[in-house]
Amino acid sequence: MITITNGQITLTVPNSAYRAMYQTSGFHPICDEECGEVSADTFPAPDAETPSRTDSVEETDEFEASYETDVEEEIDLSEIPLSEMDFYQLCDYADQLGLDRKGLRSKKELRVLIRNNT
């Protein structure tokens, strides 16, 4: 489970749901005080000056582009056991290895592909 926010709404959802539905909708992960990183109170309450997601597409694209460059870190997927990777990590790892994953729709199929080619 992961806690996410778009600056106005805070939800706790499964990691797969975040990546499949919420990440492309402007949500990003937050962390509670236990992990010592960002918490929900870091984000200001929305006010009249805060642009909404319905503002121009150009502004939205700029926000997403700047957010992606600020947050994305390169993760060495070869260090994570295949059994602990989620579907999207397995897809990324297969892509890093240059494997053709067309038609593969499950974690099990991706693990078999990766194991047979490494």
Residue pairs with C-beta under 8 A, 6 or more apart in sequence:
1 12
1 13
1 14
1 15
2 12
2 13
2 14
2 15
2 18
2 29
3 10
3 11
3 12
3 29
3 30
3 31
3 32
3 40
4 10
4 11
4 12
4 13
4 18
4 22
4 27
4 28
4 29
4 30
5 11
5 27
5 28
5 30
5 40
5 43
6 25
6 26
6 27
6 28
6 53
7 43
7 44
7 46
7 50
8 46
9 27
10 30
10 40
11 22
11 27
13 22
15 86
16 86
16 87
16 88
18 27
18 29
19 86
19 88
25 53
26 53
26 60
26 63
26 64
28 67
28 71
30 38
30 39
30 40
30 42
30 43
31 37
31 38
31 39
32 39
32 40
33 39
44 50
51 59
53 60
75 89
77 85
77 89
77 92
77 93
77 96
78 93
80 89
82 90
82 93
82 111
82 114
82 115
83 111
85 93
85 107
86 107
87 106
87 107
87 110
90 107
90 110
90 111
90 114
91 101
91 110
93 114
94 101
94 104
94 110
94 113
94 114
95 101
97 114
97 117
97 118
99 113
99 114
99 117
101 110
101 113
104 110
104 113
